[in-house]
Amino acid sequence: MVRERHVSGAARNRAAGLIVPLAALLLGIASSSVAAESKNGIAAVEAIGITVRDMDAARDFYTRVLPFEVVAEDEISGTEFERLFGVFGLRAEVLRLRLGEEFIELIDFIAPEGRPIPAGSRSNDEWFQHIAIIVSDMDAAYAHLREHDVTHASPAPQRLPDWNENAGGIEAFYFRDPDGNHLELLEFPPDKGDPRWHAPTAALFLGIDHTAIVVRDTEEALRFYRDGLGLSVMGASENYGIEQERLNNVFGARLRITALGSPEGPAIEFLEYLAPPTGRPMPVDTQANDLWHWHIRMRSPSLDGLSAQLMEHGGTLVSPGVIALPDDAEFPSAVHVRGPTGHAVLIHEAARAATQE
């Protein structure tokens, strides 16, 4: 959506892509390489979109408490964006931020305002989504967050037990941004995670490893994300125990975790709660301006036939189809779809060439 106003030189040089995807994810499982391009044309996960209520507070949090860099900002409005997001009368401020090699986009709907995150929202509710931020030193990162009085979602960082071959030794911590959105810190032991997370660095916060979504059924989700979008399965695990319960702050949590990747960008991780069966479903009337709405922005060289294909694989349309966007938009066209559990995916063609200064 961002029209790339006020773009830094580093971000401009990266115009259309992010990094080669992970060789191993949170699960710590070595996987076969992701194909150069998925069979259905998804070339990259380009950004994670997060709906916020107060852009000034969100900007302050993500750039002062966390070290994200602002690379672009804009306001969007008009018929094309109303149709793309399924929100009539839309006017929104969009702020694109970078951490390491990955991007998020904060979206503040000036009009119409959406609804707050449901009271008592928990990590096993089906609208749950987070980004996992890699840190080089968990103790130092946690101390930094405590200094800034962040809201805890976990009681403290948790070290996953060594008996769990796929996740043992990983340290993780859930916390919230000013709007109540979940975020995660992760530190990998030497034998797990992508090698780039172990490169020598003085930085404390390194980048985004993945975005995680709660799914009600892994096979149903795979039909949409793997068979419909063409993403590649990179690993799987089953996690449980007191450390996992405290991390998610869900008593008795037992999760089936599946990681998928595209040729570029952060991974997507499914969290299927085998127990407890108490998570609430995604509200059927969810709209993009509701604060629990996130979307995963993906790039494809072609959108021809993609809407119908995704609907055949369990998706539902947010936009009425592929929407041609104004000439000054970052990309020429896009389609907005929800997966079977209700999480949103916004797929667009390659970005227009950046304007030379």
N, C-alpha and C positions, 0 to 999 in steps of 0.2 A: 504493500500500500504506500510506503513512504516514497516521496518523490525525490529523495536523496538531496535535500537542501542541507547545507552546512555539513558536508561529508568530509571526513579526514582523509589525508592522502593515502594512508595505509588501507583504509576501507575502500577507497575508490579503486585502488589497484587490484583489489580482490573482487571487484564488481559482481561476478555471477556465481561465485562458488565459495565453499568453505574448504575443509581439509579432507584428506583421504580418511575413510572411517576407521573405527577402532578394530584392532586385531583381536582384542579380548576386552570384554566389558566388565561391568560390576560383578558378573557371575564368575569371572576369572577363568573362563573356558576358552581355550584356543579354538578358533573356528576356521573353516575354509574361507578363503577370501571372498569378498562380495564382488559380484560381477561388475565389469566396467560400467554397465548400465543395466538397470533392471528390465525385465522383459516387457513391461508395460510403460517404460519410458521415464520413471521417476529417477531423475539424475542427482538430486540432492535434497537433504533436509536443510533448508536455508535459515530458518529462524523459528523460535517459539514465541507465539503471541500470547500475552497475558493482559486481561482486562483489569483496569484499575479505576478507582473512584476519584483520586486526587493526584493529578500528575506531578504537582510540585512536591508532595510528600514522597511519591514513588521515585521521582528523579533523585531526590536527596538520599533516599535509602540505598538505591542501587549504585549511585556514584560516590557516595561518601562512606556509608557503612560497608558496602561492597565496592570493589574497584572497577565497575563497568565504565566504559568510555562511551560518551555520546558520539554517534557517527552521523545521524540524520534526524530531522524532525520536520513535521508538517501537520496541517489540518486537512481532513478529507470530508467531502460532503457531495451531495448530488445524487441523481437517479441511479447512476451506475454502481456507486458504493452502497446505496440502499438495497439494491437488488443482490449485490454480492454478499452482504452481511445479513440480509433478511430483516433489516431494521428500518422502518419507515421514518422519515424526518431526521435521518442520521447526520450528525456533525461530530467528528471525533478528532482528538489530538493524538498523534502517533509519534512515539519516540523510539528510535532504533539505537540499541546499545550493543557493545561488543565486550567480551571477556575472552582473552586469548584469541582463539581463531573462531569462536562461535558467537552467534547473535541472538538477542531477544528483542521483541517489539512490545513496548507498553502502549496500551490503547485506552484512552480516557474518553468515554462517550459523553461529550458535553450535552448532547441531546439525542434521543431521550435517555435519561438515566435508567439503568437497569436495577435489578434487585441485589441485595447483599448476599454474601455466602450464607447458606442456611445455618441457623443456630446449632451449635454442637457438632459442626462438621468434623468428621474423623477420617483417618487414612484409609478406611475400608469402604467409605461411601463411593458410589460409582462415578461421581463427578470429580474425584480426586485426580490431580495431576501435579507433578513437580518437575523441576530441573535439578540435576545432580551436579554440583560444582566441586571440581577437584581441588584439593588443597595439598600443599607440600608438607604441612605440619599441623595435624589436627589439634594438638594442645594449644598452639599459638593462635590458630584460627578461631577456636572456641573462646579463648580468652578475649580475642578481639571483639567477637559478637557480644560477650558478656559486658565488655566495656561500653558497648552501645545499647545495652539493655534490650536486646532483641527478645521477641516472644518465643519461648520454647514450645516445640511440639513433642520432642523427646525430652526425657528428664536430664539427659547428658549424652555425650558421645558414647556409642556402643561399639565394642570390638566383637565381631562375629566369631564364634568359637571355631577352634582348629578342627573339630570333628567334621565340620562342613567343608568337604574338600573344595567345593567350587567357590565358597565365599569366606572361608576361614582367614582371619587376620585383617580383613577389611574393617576400617573404622568409619562410622557413619553417624550423622546427627541431623534430625529434622528441626527446622525452625520456620517462622512465618514472616512475611513482609507486612507493611502497614495495613494492607487490605485483607490480611488473613490467608493469603496464598502460601502454600507449602513450598519450601526450598530445602535442599539437602546438601550437606557437606560430605565429601568422601575422601578418604585417604587410602590408597592401595598399598599392600605390602609389596616387596620387590618381585614376587613371583606372579603378581596379578595386575590386570589393567594394561592399557596400551603402553608400549615403551615410551611414548612421548611424555607420559605423566611422570616418568622417572628420570627425565633429562635434568642435568644440573641447572639450578635456577635460584635466584634470590627472591623470586616472587612467592607470595603466600597463596594467593588465589590464582589458579592456572587456566581454567576453562570449563566448558560444559561437556560432561561425558555422555549424558543421555537425558531424555525426558521420560518419565514413568507415568503410566495411566492404569487405573483399576479397570479390569475387564470382568464381566460376569462369567464368561466361558472362553477359555483360551482357543479352542478349536474354532469357535464362531469368530473370534477376533482374527485368527490366522487367515480365515477365508477372505476377510476384507483386506487386511494389511499385507499379507503375503501373496495370496492368489489374485486379489483385485489390483493392489498397488504395485505388486511385484517386488516387495522388500524381501531381503534374505534373512532367514533364521540364523543367528550367530551363536546361540547357546541357551541352555535351560538349567534350572535349579529348583530345588524345593527347600525353602528356608523356614525354620521354626525354632522355638526355644526362647528362654527368657530374654536374651539379648535382642532378638527380633521383635518380641512383644514390646519391649521398652522403646526400641527404635521407632516403631510405628505407633506406639502408645495405644495398642489394641490388645487386650487381654486374650490369651489363647491363640494369637495370630499364627497361622500356618499358610504360607504362600507358595503358589506355583509361579515361578518367574521365568519369562521367556524374553530374550533380547533379539531385536531385528535391526538390520542396518541397510542403508542405501549407499551408493557409491561415494557420497560426500556428506559430511555433517554429522551431528550427534546421533546416537542410536535412539531407538524407541523400545521401551521396556514394558511388558505386560505384567501386571500384578493381579493374579487371580487368587482371591482369598478362599482357600479350601475350608478355613475356619477363622473366626466365627461367622455364621451366616446372617449377620446383623446389619451389613452395610445397606444404605438406602439407595434406591435407583436414581439415575439421572432424571430430573424433572422433565416430563415430556414437552413442556412448553419453554424449555431453555432457549434464550436468545443470546446473540453475541454481546449485548451490552450488560448481561447479568455477570456479576463479579466472579462466579465460579466458572465462567466460560474461558477456556484457553483454546488456542488452535495451533496446529503444527503446519508451518508453511513449507511447501515442497515445490521444487522446480521440475518441469517436464518439457521436453522439446516439442511436444504436441499434445493438445487436449482433445483431438478428434476422437469421438466415441468413448471418451473416458467416463463421462457422467453415467451413461447407460451401463458400462462395464462395472462401475462401482456399485450401482444399484442392484445389479445381478448378484453381487457378492455381499449383500447385506447392508449397503450404505443407504442413507437417505439424503436428499438434496436440501441444503440451506438456501442457496441461490437457485433460481429456476432453471439453471443450466450454465453453460459457459457465458461469462459476461465480458463484453468488450469494454475496456476502460479508457478514460480520457487520455489524450495524447501526452499530457504531462505526468501521467502516472508512471511508476517505476517499471511496470511490465504491461504488455498490451492486453492481456485477457487472463481470466482466472475463473475457477469454479470452487464452490464451498460445499463440503459434504460432511456428514456425520457418520462415524463408524457405528457398529451394532450396539455398543454400550452408550453411545451418544457423544463421544469425544470428536472434536472438529478437526478437519484437515482442509487447508486452503491450498489448492494446486494452481500454479500459474506457469505461463510460458517463460522463456528466458528473458531477463531484464533488458530493457532498452539500453543502448550504449550510453555510458555516462557522459554528461556534457563537459567538454574540455574548458578549463579556465583560461 
